[in-house]
Amino acid sequence: MKFIASYSVKNDVQSHLDSAWRMTFLAHGRKDLPNQIINKYSDGNFKRKIRAARTKKAAGKAVQDYLESMPKYIKNILPVIAAGVGSVLNNREKEIVQSLESIYQKKVPFKKIEVFVTTSFMCSYSYDEKWFRTGWRQTETEHVRTAQHELNHFMFYHYYLDALIKLGVDKEKREKLKEALAIFSNPEGNDKPAVKEL
């Protein structure tokens, strides 16, 4: 499996929109998650603008302004961080694959995974498009854990999604099970109250 890591402003804008403007993923029992995410930003002007944005265009402009206001050294280092993330994940690819195959007792079927570095506070993914995001401030170990966590989800979808749909398991239950199974790849990441018991 090959990891292709990169940073792009366009993808980063979308990452902030997906979490700070209109959350596009389930909270899994984490109360007031959208406000918790917005409160992590230190830029009060951005927080005000993103909360006030009523259209994607206005929210996108707020995010674009926020990213442009970052110090130049941060903007310059993001592609370097992406290159480092790619190097780390590819160097530890066997470890990542072995951990997933150990959990699922099935082969990792993915040949290429895109990894987008983001300055936002949430790391989302797309199983259909085979990509996930990882935070620019994360350590090497945290990037590997993010990869294991997100690829654990990919394995779940690949091997079990169709069968669960055929069995009539609704989306909410499937998503809870998917999140609960991630405890096997990174137990420290199980901070979702709705899935802890499961």
NUTITOR-440361 format. One record per residue (C-alpha): x, y, z. Coordinates in steps of 0.001 Angstrom, whole numbers, plus 500000, padded with zeros to 6 digits. Example, Ala and Ser with C-alpha at 12.3 -4.5 7.8 and 13.67 -1.06 7.14 Angstrom:
<vexvos>
512300495500507800
513670498940507140
</vexvos>
This chain:
<vexvos>
500000500000500000
501312503423499052
500496506626500923
500373509792498788
500523512774501143
499980516406500193
498774519779501355
496451522011499351
494654525180500388
491485524008498612
491380520753500579
492212522571503808
489372525051503252
486986522129502793
488312520494505957
487487523614508003
484069523863506333
483332520201507162
484036520702510848
483795524367511849
480962525493509575
478647522548508836
479757519361510512
479579516582507949
480170513649510297
478431512092513286
479177513332516820
478660509863518379
477409511316521634
480003514084521945
477855516935523223
478036520318521514
480874519138519251
480525521954516663
481002524615519362
483845522649520936
485617522665517579
485039526383516940
486247527224520445
489628525604519679
490404528448517268
492277531312518904
491268533817516191
488165535570517561
487454537283514237
487351533907512464
485068532408515124
482657535308514728
482661535085510914
482257531313510712
479377531348513202
477665534142511250
478146532541507799
474822531500506267
476137530338502894
479011528106501845
480473531049499926
480549533260503053
481962530432505173
484565529665502503
485633533309502461
485974533286506263
488145530152506112
490205531536503215
490834534754505175
491769532722508244
494285530620506299
495741533706504606
496201535373508005
498443532549509234
502119533467509602
504115532951506416
506362530325508002
503324528104508681
502106528405505097
505615527599503846
506064524571506068
502765522811505317
504007521152502069
507167520092503936
505050518555506705
503018516707504048
506222515285502541
507280514168506024
503897512555506676
504177510620503409
507668509460504337
506620508389507856
503544506470506704
505347504746503839
508260503805506126
505804502304508641
503408500857506059
504176497234507017
503431497966510678
500140499663509741
499114496821507419
500051494118509944
498002495793512680
494916495976510438
495302492431509123
495718491186512685
492460492859513734
490388491781510739
492157488515509897
491832489637506282
494178491251503761
494372495007503378
493009495369499821
493986498996499202
496852499833496845
496940503621497223
495651505960499919
495735509748499674
496560511657502851
495779515360503150
497459517453505815
495026519893507401
495204522841509774
491668522127511002
490931520329514257
489134517281512851
490555514556510645
487837513324508324
488002510767505513
486343509455502370
486147505703501998
484742505999498464
487629508194497309
490206506438499545
491616509433501398
491895510710504937
493144513877506619
495752514216509331
496575517234511473
499612519356510712
500632519577514391
500526515839515033
503617513826515943
504931510910513900
503179508477516239
499907510411515961
500055510322512141
500486506537512281
497586506233514738
495406508411512509
496254506153509548
495449503019511568
492180504524512807
490931505713509423
492074502586507586
490341500506510246
487150502240509070
488065501468505441
488526497770506303
485144497747508048
483414499258505022
485241497006502567
484536493736504337
481294494262506260
479211497158504945
477311495270502234
476560492329504551
475268494620507309
473044496475504836
471644493142503575
470943492146507181
468935495354507597
471275496990510133
470516500711510002
473161503350509324
473370504606512921
474097501110514244
476606500422511459
478444503664512245
478532502875515973
479989499446515257
482534500946512856
483671503444515494
483737500844518273
485978498545516228
488547501355515959
489446500674519610
491530497753518343
493788500006516273
494037502955518682
492342502494522064
493391505967523196
491176507445520473
487919506043521851
486452509336523090
482959508906521666
480407508345524443
477846506701522157
480267503901521219
482267503371524442
479886500814525896
479712498862522640
</vexvos>
